[in-house]
Amino acid sequence: PLPGPRMFTPKFTLITYDNPKTEIMAETHMDQVIPDALPQIRAIERANLLSSVGIYQEVPPLVAPDEEQQPWIYGVATWQGVDPDTDFFKVIASGFSNGYELKPGTDGTPVAWRRVIVQKFARPGDRFDPNQKEFAFDGKAMWMTQPDGN
């Protein structure tokens, strides 16, 4: 038995890069709750989205796919200090799966690699007239693994 309830604890990391072919990291930002931004985002999206802290809760029980009431949870991640000249970035979402794989570390001891979701974006706009319509998905979201703690 589990020592307690399974908790939904998502984390979001935004990584910027200049060249989509090499994806050499330029900046890394962890999501931050920006209380003043939430009402504005909710107004645009017309939904009561939860912050990455407000969404922390017990994992809802599973339901059959054909049942009417799905346990959907909607949220928003926000960041500060992202370079306004950024044209390419990806968001790594962790905490959506408890899947892991043990791989040998640099010293030979096993390291847990956790499942994460990676979504890439392109923003070919400019810093002087930013517009949310400039953001576009760059391919489909993918499940990947990364070393635990990253």
Buried (B, 14 or more C-beta within 10 A) or exposed (E): EEEEEEEBBBBBBBBBBBEBEEBEEBBEBEBBEBEEBBEEBBEEEEEEBBBBEEBBEEEEEEEEEEEEEEEEEEBBBBBEEEEEEBBBBBBBBBBBEEEEEEEEEEEEEEBEBBBBBBBBBBBEBEEEEEEEEBBEEBEEEEEEBBEEEE
